[in-house]
Amino acid sequence: MSGSPDSAVTRRAFVVGAAAATGSAALAGPLAGAASAAGFGWSDDGSHYVVDTGADLVFKVGKTNGDLTSLVYKGTEYQGYGGKNSHIESGLGSSTVGIRQSGATILVSVAHGTLRHYYAARSGENNVYLWTHKADSSVSATRYILRVKAGMFLNDQPDSYTYAPTTVEAADVFRKADGQTRSKHYARLRAIDYDYTGWSTGGVGLWIVRSNHEKASGGPFYRSLLRHQSADGGGLYEILYYGENQTEAERYGLQGPYVIAFTDGGAPSSALYHGMLTTPWADSLGLSGYVPDSGRGRVAGVGIAGRDTAYPYTVGLANAAAQYWSAARASDGWFSIPRVLPGTYTLTVYKGELAVHSTRVTVAAGATTALNTITIPASGDPSAARAIWRIGDWNGTPSGFKNADLMTYAHPSDVRAAPWTGNVVIGSGTETSAFPCYLWKDVNSGLLVHFRLTAAQAAAAHLLRIGVTTAFANGRPQVTVNDTWTSPIPSPPAQPTTRSLTVGSYRGNNHTFTYSVPASAWRTDTGRYNVLRIDVVSGSGTTGYLSAGTAIDAIDLLA
């Protein structure tokens, strides 16, 4: 569902391969104790602290607000577009800013109310390390945005954000003259899919290497802003908390390090990837909320039984304070989640993106919580139930349904979208690919599914299931069979309250609606098709693609 990789954003599949190939040699690179480099140091020009890394990078931080005001690599300024600096949110405003040097590290500290933000430089490196500690809700801090001058990198990505002539929705979704849509919200990649984002000219690469997201929200499959480009410049993001279609409350605490990294055009050093970046040199810096590796633990499992090997499995940990995840090994389900803060967590096993098992684990500092083989119960995977027919499969995503691949980086009105109609006939072989991934009350409510039953099947009641991955404006399905039996209107499950289907996200709270269809609803003439109508009902929403809607995971009729 995350789409194909492109040249500007590298998927985790590549990152993991690169890290595995370099192994411990990667850790001996730029994260090793850096020798003092010629020119390494800092100065005060009156308005800014000027930091020279002793490599090819010099940057400035405003002394009154903590903004990054200059980013010069090999003599070229990259910072700034539209007269704006790089900063937390849209700028913190008046702040207390300090600087100190300790051996091979220079640390700039920014204090604004209860928020603490940090920039660090290491001697001989072309990197800026950043941490942000948000203690509570008193300071708005949902992102760090690196603002890059116009013209430094090509805006050549098919899903790049750009200001287009026509506004489609709100003030952040646009349509180009050719009918394609663009928005900063559209991100083909989930958090689990990428380790860094950025651009390369071939001679210069500018990247943001993301943090481990332990204090972010939304889990491994969440999508948020990565980058945007427009006529006046570009932006690279580290999202601290993203509110669109968010499934979790905001977490507080220290996020980082995340890294602004310059290269000679290639990918950032594998030593910067969040799975390997431990920054032991930061242990003594006194960062607010910082927990060194010695204060963390590990969760490891020998395997997962009962898997469907056609799907990848992910193991996640989450509580109110932190979140972590790891891919399970395809051969046996082995997994390991390192550097976990002490506490008790809900451990969830995901088939694709569908939770199929959960338990509780406790993590202690300096210890490994070792788990025996986890067995997924038959009741955990809906696919284990015997079905008369099934559209799609139970994997927690709309994958395989019509327009599903496009919807993570385009608006439903995009010219590339196939028509949102989609009546289907069971047995045609195109049941899933012809059925729309999203249903809206004002767009395509009333879709029909045609199917035949044997005499024995028609003589019995059956359970109909419709799985959804999210909903907008309380949209939920009500079903009618053969115009003779209509289900009650189901209660809406808990879902995010913001936009979802139109801003590139199907990821909400997976929910299964079940309908007990009596035998009297079926046609007894086995030569005729039964007809199932699916309507979207809700008193909320507006019109068109902002009417009440929902995203489909799977539909089946159980035997």
Secondary structure, 3 states (H helix, E strand, C coil): CCCCCCCCEEEHHHHHHHHHHHCHHHHCCCCCCCCCCCCCEEEECCCEEEEECCCCEEEEEECCCCCEEEEEECCEECECECCECEEECCCCCCCEEEEEEECCEEEEEEEECCEEEEEEEECCCCEEEEEEEECCCCCCCCEEEEEECCCCCCCCCCCCCCCCCEEEECCCEEECCCCCEEECCCCCCCHHHEEEEEEECCCCEEEEECCCCCCCCCCCCCCCCCEEEECCEEEEEEECCCCCCCCCCCCCEEEEEEEEEEECCCCCCHHHCCCCCCCHHHCCCCCCCCCCHHHCEEEEECCEECCCCCCCEEEEEECCCCEEEEECCCCCCCEEEEEECCEEEEEEEEECCEEEEEEEEEECCCCEEEECCEECCHHHCHHHCCEEEEEECCCCCCCCCECCCHHHCCCCCCCCCCCCCCCEECCCCCCCCCCECEEECCCCCCEEEEECCCHHHHCCCEEEEEEEEEEECCCEEEEEECCCEECCCCCCCCCCCCCCCCCCCCCCCCEEEEEEECHHHCCCCCCCCEEEEEEEECCCECCHHHECEEEEEEEEEEC
